[in-house]
Amino acid sequence: MSALSDLGLLTLADVASLLHCSKAHVCKAVARQVRGCPPIPAVSLGRRKLVRRDTLLSWIEANERTSHGATIPASPVRGAGKRA
């Protein structure tokens, strides 16, 4: 974690680490480019995007509440998600 985390601010790399995904995916989620996913609220500091830790935790909780009990439907085609 960065020194900003002491202030309650996280870099996009920090957010990616906490969410166990890539920084590129977090950048897309902040930019509203992930279909079916509400954007991650971020503040801009120049060209840099920062996320408040409390806001990220609230975002996670809100997503857990809306998807509670939801399941991803199985593909009708066997092996449709696999690459050759």
N, C-alpha and C positions, 0 to 999 in steps of 0.2 A: 504494500500500500504506500501511497505517496504522503508527503508532508501535509498536503491539503486535507487528507483524511482526518488529521487532528482537529481541523476546523469544521468537520462535518461535511466536507466537499469531496467528491470522488471524481477522478478522471474517467474517461470512457474505458480506459484499460482496466481501471479498478472495478468498474461496473461489470465488465466482461468477465473478470476473474470471479466476482461474486455470483454471477449468473451462470457460470460454467459454459460460456459461449465465446465466440470470437469478437474482437473489437469491431470488425467490419459489420457484424450483425447488430451490435449495439448502436453503431453509427446510423445504420438503416432504421432501427427502431426509433431513435431520436428524431430522425428526419421524416417519420411517418411513411416509410416505404415498406413496412412489413404488413402484408395483408392479414387481417383478422387479429391484429395486435394493436392495442392502444399505444400511442407514442409515449416514450419515456420522457417525462418532463426534465428539461435541462436549462441551465442558464449559460449565456454566452459571455465570455471574457476575451474580447478580441476575437481571434479565430478559434479559440479554444472553447470547448463545451465541457461544462461541469455539472454534476448531478448532486443534489443534496442527499445525504444518506437517509434522512427521515422521509424525504419524498420518494426515494427508491423503495423503501420498506412499505410505504403506503401503497405505491403502485403495485408491488408484489401481492400485498394482501387483497387489493381490489380485484386483481386478476384471478386470484385463487377463489374469491367469492363468486365471481361470474362464471367460472369454469367448474365449480364444485359439482361433481357428479357427471360432468360431461365426458364423453368418450370420443375418440377418433374413430369414425366408421372404417370398417375393413374395406380394402379395395376389392371390387368385383372381379378383377382380373388377377389370377394367382401370380405373384412375383412382379407385379406392376411397378413397384418401387425399387427394384433391384437393377443395377447396371451390369452389363455384360463384361 
